[in-house]
Amino acid sequence: MKIEWVDGSEIKAVVENGEIVISANREGMLSLAKHLTALADGIPGDHIHYDVNNSLEDGSTEMIIERIR
C-alpha cells in the first residue's frame, strides 16, 4: 500500500473528555484523505500507524486506522 503525504502536513490527535479529536491543517487533511482512500482500496488488515515519531505533532496520542472489511 502506497502512503502519500502532502508537503507541509500538520496533524494532531488527542483524547479530550473521552473523545478523539483529530486536528489538521489543509495539507494534513489532504494527506489523511489520501490515506483513507489507500486503505479503502486495500485489503482487510491493512492499517496506518501514526505517532509523534513519524507523522503527528508533539503532544499527540498514537493512532492506528485499520481496514476491517
N, C-alpha and C positions, 0 to 999 in steps of 0.2 A: 504494500500500500504506500502510495506516494503522499507525503505530507508537505504541503506548500505553505510558506509563510509570506505575508506581505511585509516589506521593509517598514520598520518603524512601529511594529505591533507592540501594544502595551495591554496586558491582560492581568487582572487581579481577581482572585477567587477567595472569598471569606465566608465564614459561618457567623451570622448575626441573629441572635434570638431564635436559634433553631432553623434558620432559613439559609439557603445557599445563595450568595449574591455574587454574580459574575459581572465585573465592570471592565469595559474595554474602550479604547479609542477607535476611530474609524478603521484603521489598519488592523487592529486586533479583532474587530467584528468581522471584517472580510476574511481574515485568517481562520477564525472559528467556522465561518460559513463553508470555506473550502474543506476544512477538516471534517465537518459533519457530512458534506457531500461525499468525501472519500470513504467515510465509514458506511454511509448508506449504500454505496456501490461495492463495498467489501463483502466479507463473509461473516457469519456469526462467530464471535470470539475476537474479531478484530477490535483493537482498542488503542486509544491515545492516552498517554500518561503525561500530565502537566505538573510541573513543580517549579520552585524558585531557581533551581539549577539549570533548567533548560528552556523555560517559556513564560513563567509567571513572575509578576513583580514581587519585590520583597514584602514580607508580611502575609503572603498568600497561603492558603491551605492547599495541600496537594489535591489533585482532581484527576479522576480517570473517567473517560467517556468510552463506553463499550457498546458494540452492536450485539444484540441478543438474538434476533431472528432475521 
